[in-house]
Structure formats: C-alpha cells, structure tokens
C-alpha cells in the first residue's frame, strides 16, 4: 500500500514537470509561428524551418498533453461513456476504460519504438534532424499514458474518489 502511494506521488511529480514542459513548448510554438508570419509578410522572405519545427513540437505537445489528460480523467470519450451508465456500474466501466487505455499505451510504446528504429536514418526536410526525434513522441507519450493510467487504476481500486490531481 505504501509502495502504491509513493508510486502515485512520483507520477504526480513527473506530471508537474510535464505540465511545465508543455507550457514551454506552447510558448516556443507561438514564437516560431509569429516569427514565421513576420518574416513572410513583413520581410517578404519565409523561413524554411520554422513551420516544420512547430509541427514537430505540436506533435510532442499533444502526446504529453494526452498523458496529463489521462491522469486528470478529462478525456471526453472515456468520461462520456462512464457518465451514461448506472452509478453501480461506473466503477466497472472506469476500470475497463483504463485497461483499454493501458493496452493502447503499450501498443504505442512497442510500435513507436519500431517506428523510431525505422526512421533513425531519415532526415527531416528543413531541419535536417533524424526523423526518429519526431517519432520518439509516440513511445514517450505511450509510456507517460501508461504510468498515468496505472496511477488512476490504482486510485480507483484503493477507493479514492478524487483522482487526477497533479
């Protein structure tokens, strides 16, 4: 029981760092896109790399954000299903939804790693970076979704009603 409590606290600590990272990434995306608009319409010369960089940062932001959404139980597809069943069955449906989420996250990790390995020798068009850096968002996001879904499942079985605080 003590191990599970420490696990949940560790996951919440990781999530606080992820939330700060998401904020930084969103700020960088904003700066990149504003700079691109400025260069394109004021200086009349587009930057060749800013759009591609923003695209890859958005992908990373989405995968990181989904992991936080799992922890906070704010993903609409899961909550809509659970809220429309009788109260006695809600716990069962939440557990089933979390098990499906865990299975999907394992799929993301396994096939994300394979995609990274397949694209390690490919370079992006404008940034000339290995495409595996962009694809690494898939297994990283899958891992974070997995640890967050497990923490919600642990809280569900421990009987804690207020889950998702990070």
N, C-alpha and C positions, 0 to 999 in steps of 0.2 A: 504494500500500500504506500509506504514511504517512497519507494522507487517510482511509482506511478505519479505521485505528487511532484517529485523532483523532475520527472520527465516533462510534465505539463508546464512547470515553471521554466524549464530550459527552452521548450518550444516557444513559449510566450516571449522569452528574452530574445530568441532568434527573430521572432516576428517583429519585435520593436526595431531591430536593426534593418530588417527588410522594408518596413514602412518608411524609414528614413532614406534608404536606398531608392525606393520608388519615388519619393519626393525629389531627390537629387536628379534621377533620370528624367522625370517630367520637366524639371527646370531646364536641363540640358536640351531636351527635345524642343522646348519652347524657344530657347536661344538659337538653336540651329535653324528652326523654321523661320523665325523673324529675320535672322541674318540672310537666309536664302531669299526671302521676299525683298529685303533691302537691296541685295546685290542684283537681283533680277530686274526690279522696277526702278530703282534709283540710279544704280551704276550701269545698268544695261549689260551686265555680264553675270551669268549664272555660275554658281559654284557647282562643280561636278560631283562632289562627295557628300554634301550636307543632307540631301534627300535620302540617300542610301543609309547614312549613319542614323538619321532619325527613324527610318523604317526598322532597322535592327534594334534600336533602343526601345521602340514601341513594342516589338515582339517580346523583349526581355521584361518590360513593364507589365505586359499582360500576364505572362506566366507567373511572375512574382505576385501580382495582384490577385490572381485566382487562388493561390495558396492562402493568402490572407482572408479571402472571401470564404474559403472552406472553414477556416478556424472560427470566423465570426458567424458562420452559418447564414450567410447573406446571399447565397446563390439562389436565384429565383426559381430555377427548375426543381431543386430539391425542396425548398420551402413550400412551394405551391402544392406539391403532391402531399406533403406531410400535413399541411393545414386543412386539407379537404377530406380527411378520414376521421372516424370517431376518436375521441380522446384516448381510449384504451389501446387503440392500435397505433397511435402516433409514435410511441417508443419503438415498436417493431419496425415501422416504416422508416424511421430515422436510422435505425441500425442497418436495415437493408440498403438504404441510400448511401450510407457511409461505407459499407462493404463494397458496393459497386464503385464508389469513388476510389477506394483503395485499390481495387483491381485495375481500374483505368489508369491510376497513377503508376502502378507497376508496369503496365503496358507502355506508358510514356517514357519511363526510365529505360526499359530494355530497348525499345526501338529508337529512342532518342540517342542512346549511346551508339547504336548501329549506324544511325544517320551521321553522327559526328565522325565516326571512323570512315564512312564512305566519302565524306566531303573534306577530309583533312588536307587533301592535295589540291582542292579547288579554291580559287581566289575570287573575292567579290570584284565586281566590275570597277567601281570607282575608288574604293578604299584599299584595294589590293591586300585585304586581310584574308586569312583562311576562313572559308565558309563554316568550318566547324565551330568557330566562335559564335556565330549567329545561331546555329543549330544546337549549341550547348544549352540554350534556354529551355529546350524540351526536357532533357533528363534532369536538369537542375529544378525546373518548375515541377516536374513529376515527383522528385524527391521531397520537395517542400510541401506539395499537396499531400503526399503520403504521410509525412510526420504530423501534419496538421489534422488530417482526417483521423489518424490514430489517436491523437490527443482528444478530439471531440468524442470519439468512440469510448475512450477510457472514462471521460467525464460522464458520458451517458450511462455507463454501467456502474459507476461509483454513485450515481444518483444525484449528481449535481445538476440543478436545473439551469443555473446561469452559466452557460458555456460561451466560449468565444471571446473572452476578454483577453486582448493582447495589446 
